[in-house]
Amino acid sequence: MINYYASLFYIAFFKGWLEPAGCLDLLTGSTSCGRELATQTIVLFLSNDFAWRLYKSIVEPPMLRYLRASINDLDEDLMCPPELQYATMGAYDPTSSLVGDYIELFVQWGYLVLFGATVPAVVALCFLTNYVECLSDGYKLCYDFRRVLPRRMEGIGEVTSIFYAVLYLAVPVNVGLVVYTFDAFNLRDLEAERNGAVSDTTGQNWRFVALCFALGAAMRVTTVAFPDVPRKTEVQLGRQALVHATVVKSKNGDVADDSNDLEDMGLHNAIVGQTAQALALANMKVVETKMTVVETSVRCFETDPVSGHPKMVLTTSPI
């Protein structure tokens, strides 16, 4: 994180106070660091994320295929397809390769949520790189790597906490950009700063604190209003836990020892879900009983189309 974002933090929050000239723009005469920060952000993003990920997605896979084929000096005419694929396809390491992919996403996530407000074009570039990488990753798993054996995992591990940490850090960073770097409330005395005076930042400090609390509260409300796991999913998970405990573990005699685990895994949700399901089934049976079709035999006369004489036929009609 220090290697990728240190210069951006310095320009945004420290350069104007530590250097004598600050962020003085010789073209416009402005002392705001916003323009320099935007330039630095787009340059670092294009070099560290955009160009690198396009290289990894488009340029590197065919180059590695060519190198593997040329180094092994393969005679494709004498090899069957499985042998040729094994010799030309690389092995996907689910540990190191996956960690590298997460690092790329983490770097992009940092540029997007921390300093994306300085250059809105970063959003479009992120969408483009992710779209290209989705296509290229699917192609690589099918044609560049040997078959990857799937492993069952509960989530993505500690990577989730890292992404959330950066997201929470983005709140004070973006508020600081608005209040201090870009001076959106026009509270700084630029003329006094050009003459070497220090402007009063009391108003900026109060606005910084207020906006941080407001955005933090908005994030909390959004999290509660839109939970990660929907209610239906919670009920289904609880039902599965109940079935596993009562059916699978009952055969092994482990039900009594796992009563606390059942409560933690959503037993209440399972019972609620089963009760609702039982009521729905009962209502369906009542409706089916009311709508049952009773077929009765009815004698009637119809005209025979061949002879023209009336004849008695047996039909059924629903009541």
C-alpha positions as CSV (number, residue, x, y, z in Angstrom):
1,M,0.0,0.0,0.0
2,I,2.9,2.4,0.8
3,N,4.4,1.8,-2.6
4,Y,1.2,2.5,-4.5
5,Y,-0.4,5.3,-2.5
6,A,2.3,7.1,-0.5
7,S,2.9,9.9,-3.1
8,L,-0.9,10.5,-3.4
9,F,-1.3,10.9,0.3
10,Y,1.6,13.2,0.5
11,I,0.4,15.5,-2.3
12,A,-3.2,15.5,-1.0
13,F,-2.6,16.2,2.7
14,F,1.0,17.1,3.4
15,K,2.8,18.8,0.5
16,G,0.9,22.1,1.0
17,W,2.0,22.3,4.6
18,L,5.5,20.9,4.5
19,E,7.0,22.5,1.4
20,P,7.6,26.3,1.2
21,A,6.1,26.6,-2.2
22,G,3.4,24.1,-1.4
23,C,1.3,23.1,-4.5
24,L,1.7,26.4,-6.2
25,D,0.6,26.1,-9.8
26,L,2.8,28.4,-12.0
27,L,0.2,28.5,-14.8
28,T,-2.9,29.4,-12.8
29,G,-1.3,30.7,-9.6
30,S,-3.5,28.4,-7.5
31,T,-2.1,26.9,-4.3
32,S,-4.6,24.0,-4.3
33,C,-3.1,20.5,-4.7
34,G,-6.1,19.1,-6.6
35,R,-4.6,19.5,-10.1
36,E,-1.3,17.9,-9.2
37,L,-3.1,15.1,-7.3
38,A,-5.3,14.3,-10.3
39,T,-2.3,14.2,-12.6
40,Q,-0.4,11.9,-10.3
41,T,-3.4,9.6,-9.8
42,I,-4.1,9.0,-13.4
43,V,-0.4,8.4,-14.2
44,L,0.0,5.9,-11.3
45,F,-3.2,4.2,-12.2
46,L,-2.4,3.8,-15.9
47,S,1.1,2.5,-15.1
48,N,0.5,0.3,-12.0
49,D,-2.9,-1.1,-12.8
50,F,-4.3,-0.4,-16.3
51,A,-1.3,-1.2,-18.4
52,W,-0.1,-4.0,-16.2
53,R,-3.4,-5.9,-16.1
54,L,-3.9,-5.5,-19.8
55,Y,-0.4,-7.0,-20.3
56,K,-1.2,-9.9,-17.9
57,S,-4.5,-10.5,-19.7
58,I,-3.7,-10.1,-23.4
59,V,0.1,-10.1,-24.0
60,E,1.4,-12.6,-21.5
61,P,-0.7,-15.7,-22.1
62,P,0.1,-16.2,-25.8
63,M,3.8,-15.3,-25.2
64,L,4.0,-18.0,-22.5
65,R,2.4,-20.6,-24.8
66,Y,4.9,-19.8,-27.5
67,L,7.9,-20.0,-25.1
68,R,6.8,-23.3,-23.6
69,A,6.3,-24.8,-27.1
70,S,9.7,-23.5,-28.4
71,I,11.7,-24.4,-25.3
72,N,10.4,-28.0,-25.1
73,D,11.1,-28.5,-28.9
74,L,7.8,-30.4,-29.4
75,D,7.0,-32.5,-32.4
76,E,3.3,-32.0,-32.6
77,D,2.9,-34.6,-35.4
78,L,4.1,-37.4,-33.1
79,M,2.1,-36.4,-30.0
80,C,-1.5,-37.1,-29.1
81,P,-3.7,-34.2,-27.9
82,P,-3.4,-35.0,-24.2
83,E,0.4,-35.1,-24.4
84,L,0.6,-31.9,-26.4
85,Q,-1.8,-30.1,-24.0
86,Y,0.2,-31.2,-20.9
87,A,3.4,-30.0,-22.5
88,T,2.1,-26.6,-23.6
89,M,-0.2,-25.8,-20.8
90,G,1.1,-24.4,-17.5
91,A,0.0,-25.4,-14.0
92,Y,-2.3,-22.9,-12.2
93,D,-1.2,-22.6,-8.6
94,P,-4.3,-22.0,-6.5
95,T,-2.2,-20.3,-3.8
96,S,0.3,-18.0,-5.4
97,S,-1.6,-17.3,-8.6
98,L,-4.8,-16.5,-6.6
99,V,-2.9,-14.2,-4.2
100,G,-1.5,-12.4,-7.2
101,D,-4.9,-11.9,-8.6
102,Y,-6.2,-10.5,-5.3
103,I,-3.3,-8.1,-5.1
104,E,-4.2,-6.7,-8.5
105,L,-7.8,-6.3,-7.4
106,F,-6.7,-4.7,-4.2
107,V,-4.5,-2.1,-5.9
108,Q,-7.3,-1.2,-8.3
109,W,-9.8,-1.0,-5.4
110,G,-7.5,1.4,-3.6
111,Y,-7.2,3.8,-6.6
112,L,-10.9,3.7,-7.1
113,V,-12.3,4.3,-3.7
114,L,-9.5,6.4,-2.2
115,F,-8.6,8.8,-5.1
116,G,-11.1,8.0,-7.8
117,A,-13.0,11.3,-7.0
118,T,-10.0,13.3,-8.3
119,V,-10.2,11.6,-11.8
120,P,-13.6,10.3,-12.6
121,A,-12.2,8.6,-15.7
122,V,-10.7,6.0,-13.4
123,V,-14.2,4.4,-13.1
124,A,-14.5,3.8,-16.8
125,L,-10.9,2.5,-17.0
126,C,-11.6,0.1,-14.1
127,F,-14.7,-1.2,-15.9
128,L,-12.7,-1.8,-19.1
129,T,-9.9,-3.6,-17.4
130,N,-12.2,-5.8,-15.4
131,Y,-14.3,-6.7,-18.5
132,V,-11.2,-7.6,-20.5
133,E,-9.8,-9.6,-17.5
134,C,-13.0,-11.6,-17.1
135,L,-12.8,-12.7,-20.7
136,S,-9.1,-13.4,-20.6
137,D,-9.3,-15.3,-17.3
138,G,-11.9,-17.6,-18.7
139,Y,-9.8,-18.2,-21.8
140,K,-6.7,-18.9,-19.7
141,L,-8.4,-21.4,-17.5
142,C,-9.7,-23.3,-20.6
143,Y,-6.7,-23.1,-22.9
144,D,-3.6,-21.9,-21.1
145,F,-3.7,-23.8,-17.8
146,R,-4.2,-27.4,-17.0
147,R,-7.5,-28.3,-15.4
148,V,-7.8,-26.8,-11.9
149,L,-9.2,-29.0,-9.3
150,P,-12.0,-27.2,-7.4
151,R,-11.8,-26.8,-3.7
152,R,-14.7,-25.9,-1.4
153,M,-14.1,-22.6,0.5
154,E,-16.2,-20.5,2.8
155,G,-15.7,-17.1,1.3
156,I,-12.4,-15.6,0.2
157,G,-10.8,-15.5,3.6
158,E,-8.9,-12.5,5.0
159,V,-9.1,-10.7,1.7
160,T,-12.6,-9.6,2.6
161,S,-11.4,-7.8,5.7
162,I,-8.7,-6.0,3.7
163,F,-11.3,-4.7,1.2
164,Y,-13.5,-3.5,4.0
165,A,-10.6,-1.8,5.7
166,V,-9.8,0.2,2.6
167,L,-13.5,1.0,2.2
168,Y,-13.8,2.4,5.7
169,L,-10.5,4.3,5.2
170,A,-12.0,5.9,2.0
171,V,-14.5,7.8,4.1
172,P,-12.1,10.2,5.9
173,V,-9.8,10.3,2.8
174,N,-12.6,11.5,0.5
175,V,-13.9,13.9,3.0
176,G,-10.4,15.3,3.5
177,L,-10.1,15.7,-0.3
178,V,-13.3,17.6,-0.4
179,V,-12.7,19.8,2.6
180,Y,-8.9,20.4,2.6
181,T,-7.4,19.6,-0.8
182,F,-10.1,21.0,-3.1
183,D,-11.5,23.4,-0.5
184,A,-15.1,22.9,-1.7
185,F,-16.5,25.3,1.0
186,N,-14.1,28.1,0.0
187,L,-12.8,28.5,3.6
188,R,-9.1,29.1,2.8
189,D,-7.7,32.6,2.3
190,L,-5.6,32.0,-0.8
191,E,-4.2,35.5,-0.9
192,A,-2.9,35.2,2.6
193,E,-1.4,31.9,1.9
194,R,0.4,33.3,-1.2
195,N,1.9,35.9,1.1
196,G,3.1,33.3,3.5
197,A,0.4,33.6,6.1
198,V,-1.3,30.6,7.7
199,S,-5.1,30.5,7.3
200,D,-7.5,29.5,10.0
201,T,-8.6,25.9,9.5
202,T,-11.2,25.7,12.3
203,G,-14.1,25.8,10.0
204,Q,-12.6,23.1,7.8
205,N,-11.9,20.9,10.8
206,W,-15.5,21.1,12.0
207,R,-16.8,20.3,8.5
208,F,-14.4,17.4,8.2
209,V,-15.7,15.8,11.4
210,A,-19.4,16.4,10.6
211,L,-19.0,14.9,7.1
212,C,-17.1,11.9,8.4
213,F,-19.9,11.1,10.9
214,A,-22.6,11.7,8.3
215,L,-21.0,9.3,5.7
216,G,-20.3,6.7,8.4
217,A,-23.9,6.8,9.5
218,A,-25.0,6.5,5.8
219,M,-22.8,3.5,5.3
220,R,-24.2,1.9,8.5
221,V,-27.8,2.5,7.4
222,T,-27.1,1.1,3.9
223,T,-25.5,-2.0,5.5
224,V,-28.5,-2.7,7.7
225,A,-31.0,-1.9,4.9
226,F,-29.3,-4.2,2.4
227,P,-27.8,-7.2,4.2
228,D,-25.2,-9.4,2.6
229,V,-27.3,-12.5,3.1
230,P,-31.1,-12.2,2.2
231,R,-33.7,-13.3,4.6
232,K,-34.7,-16.3,2.3
233,T,-31.2,-17.4,2.2
234,E,-30.9,-17.3,6.0
235,V,-34.0,-19.4,6.3
236,Q,-32.7,-22.0,3.8
237,L,-29.3,-22.2,5.6
238,G,-31.1,-22.7,8.9
239,R,-33.3,-25.4,7.4
240,Q,-30.2,-27.2,6.0
241,A,-28.5,-27.0,9.5
242,L,-31.6,-28.5,11.1
243,V,-31.8,-31.3,8.6
244,H,-28.1,-32.0,8.9
245,A,-28.4,-32.1,12.7
246,T,-31.6,-34.2,12.9
247,V,-30.9,-36.6,10.1
248,V,-27.2,-36.9,9.5
249,K,-25.9,-36.5,13.1
250,S,-28.8,-38.4,14.7
251,K,-27.4,-41.6,13.0
252,N,-24.1,-41.0,14.7
253,G,-25.6,-40.1,18.1
254,D,-24.2,-36.5,18.1
255,V,-27.4,-34.5,18.3
256,A,-27.4,-33.9,22.0
257,D,-23.8,-32.6,21.9
258,D,-24.5,-30.1,19.2
259,S,-27.6,-28.2,20.6
260,N,-25.6,-25.0,21.0
261,D,-24.3,-25.3,17.5
262,L,-27.8,-25.6,16.1
263,E,-28.8,-22.4,17.7
264,D,-25.8,-20.6,16.3
265,M,-26.3,-22.0,12.8
266,G,-29.9,-20.6,12.6
267,L,-32.2,-23.1,14.2
268,H,-34.8,-20.4,14.8
269,N,-34.8,-19.5,11.1
270,A,-35.2,-23.1,10.1
271,I,-38.2,-23.6,12.4
272,V,-39.8,-20.4,11.1
273,G,-39.2,-21.6,7.5
274,Q,-40.6,-25.0,8.1
275,T,-43.7,-23.6,9.8
276,A,-44.3,-21.3,6.9
277,Q,-43.8,-24.2,4.5
278,A,-46.2,-26.4,6.4
279,L,-48.9,-23.6,6.3
280,A,-48.4,-23.1,2.6
281,L,-48.8,-26.9,1.9
282,A,-52.0,-27.0,4.1
283,N,-53.4,-24.1,2.1
284,M,-52.6,-25.8,-1.1
285,K,-54.3,-29.0,0.0
286,V,-57.5,-27.1,0.9
287,V,-57.5,-25.3,-2.5
288,E,-56.9,-28.6,-4.3
289,T,-59.8,-30.2,-2.3
290,K,-62.2,-27.4,-3.3
291,M,-61.0,-27.5,-6.9
292,T,-61.2,-31.3,-7.3
293,V,-62.9,-32.4,-10.5
294,V,-65.5,-35.1,-10.0
295,E,-66.2,-36.9,-13.2
296,T,-69.7,-38.3,-13.6
297,S,-71.3,-40.3,-16.4
298,V,-73.9,-38.5,-18.4
299,R,-76.2,-40.0,-20.9
300,C,-77.1,-37.9,-23.9
301,F,-78.1,-38.3,-27.5
302,E,-76.1,-37.3,-30.5
303,T,-76.8,-37.6,-34.2
304,D,-74.7,-40.2,-36.0
305,P,-72.9,-38.3,-38.9
306,V,-73.0,-41.5,-41.1
307,S,-76.5,-42.8,-40.8
308,G,-78.2,-39.7,-39.6
309,H,-80.0,-41.6,-36.8
310,P,-79.8,-40.5,-33.2
311,K,-77.7,-42.6,-30.9
312,M,-76.9,-42.7,-27.2
313,V,-73.3,-41.9,-26.2
314,L,-71.5,-41.9,-22.8
315,T,-69.6,-38.7,-22.0
316,T,-68.1,-37.2,-18.9
317,S,-68.4,-33.7,-17.6
318,P,-66.7,-32.0,-14.7
319,I,-68.8,-30.7,-11.8
